[in-house]
Amino acid sequence: METATVGVIPDGKPFAYLAGTLPGNTLSAAAAYYTILELEKPGVMDRMFLVASDLVDKLNGLFAERGCGFFSYNFGGIVRTEMTAPHGVPITGPEVFPEIISRRSLLEGYSAIVHAHGVLSRNGRDMVSCSHTTKDNDRAVTAFGALIDVLE
């Protein structure tokens, strides 16, 4: 234990500090542990990747059918849906900040509509879990369809 960082709190007693999300919360650490156990089961990751690909295919089909400029892609179980791309604005100086803020504001409004239709999208930054199914994907497509209805 001599290599551990030790500090002194105001009352003068020594203590060790362990930083990070999981070490500081036993519930988070337990959730992470059991998530790893689930992911180690045969076929779980493959099913998750298939469901993510299915969602991307369905969303891109919707966007193409409706003539919408949105698009989705995935890497593994992480699905991204680009709607306003505030992160795509080149940072050339402070003059671009209003454009970024405007795009971010639109994105939050779009996400609120998707949320109102039962899908919790994190502004188009989503992950497919091991419990998602293609039926869940259909709900997501319906929610994004409702967004496009509002925009038309």
N, C-alpha and C positions, 0 to 999 in steps of 0.2 A: 504493500500500500504506500510505500514511500514515494512512488512515482505519481500518485494521484495529486491533483491540484487541491491544495488546502487553503482556505481563507479564514479570516477572522471576522465574525459578525460583531455588531456594536457591543454586545455584552462580554466580549473577550473570549468566548468559547470557540475552539476550532470546529470547522465543519467541512464536509466535502460537498461539492456541487456537481451534479450530473445534468448536463444541458441536453436539450432536444425535445421533440414532440413526444416520442414514445416513452423514454425513460422517466419522464416527469409525471406520467399518468398511467397507473396500472391498468385501467380499463382500456386505454388505447393500446398498450403493450399486449394485453390479452387478445384484443380484436386482431391485431397484426399477426400474432402467433397463430390463431385459428384460421385466419385468411391464408397464411402460408400453407398450413396443413390441407386446406381445401384445394388450393392451387396445385398441390403435389399429387392429387388423385389423377389417375389415368383419364385422359380425354377431356378434362375440364378446360384447359387452356385452348385446345383445338375448338371446342364448342363455343367458347367465348369469342374467338377470332372469327368463326363462321357467322355468329350473330352480329358482330360488328360490321363485317363485310355486307351482310344482308341489309342492315340499316343504311349503310352508305349507298348501296345500289337502289334501295327504295326511295331514299331522299333525293338522290340525283335524278331518278326517273320522274319524281314529282316536279322537281325544279325545271327539268327540260320540258316536260309536258305543259307546264304553266308558263313557259317563257320567262322564267325568273333567273336573275343573275347569281343566285346563291349556288353554292356547291359544297359537297361533303367529301371527306376522305378519312381514312383511318390508318393507324399504325398499331397493330395488335388490337387490343381492346379499347384503345383510345380513339374516339370519333371527334372530328372537328367539322363544324359547319360554318362556313364563311358567309357572313351576311353583309357586314359593313367594313370589315378589315381595318379597324383603327390602328392596329400594329403594322399595317402595310404602308403607312404614310412615312416616306423618308424623313428622318429628323435632320433637317438642314439648318434649323434655327428656330427661335421662338415664334416666328410668324406662322409655323405649321401647327402650333398647339391648338388654335381654335378648330381646325379641321379634325384633329384627333379627338378633341372633346365632343364635337358634333357627331362624329361617327360612333363614339362610345355611347352617347346619349341615345341615338337611334337604336343601337344594339340592345341597350337595356329595355327600351320600349318594345322591341320585337320579342325579346325574351319574356317580357311580362305577358304578352299575348299567348305565347306557347305555354307558359306556366298556367294561365287561366284555363287552358284546355287539358290540364292534367299531366303535363310532362315538365319535369324540373330540369330544364336546360341551364347550364351555367354559362349563359351568353354564347352558346354554340361550342363550348369546350366540355365535352361529355365523355364519360367512360361507360363502357358496357360491362356489367358485372356478370359473374358466373350464374346468376339467377335470372338474367334477362332471357327472353325468348323471342322468336320471330313475331309472336302476337304482341309483345310489348313494342316491337319495332313498328307494327301497324298503327298503334296508338300514337307513336311519335310522328309518323307520317301524317296522320289525321290532324295533329296539333299544328304542324308546320303548314299544312294545307289551309287551316283556319287563319294563320298569319298571312298567307298569300291572299286569301279572300279579303282581308282587311286592307291590304295594300293595293288591291286592284280598283 
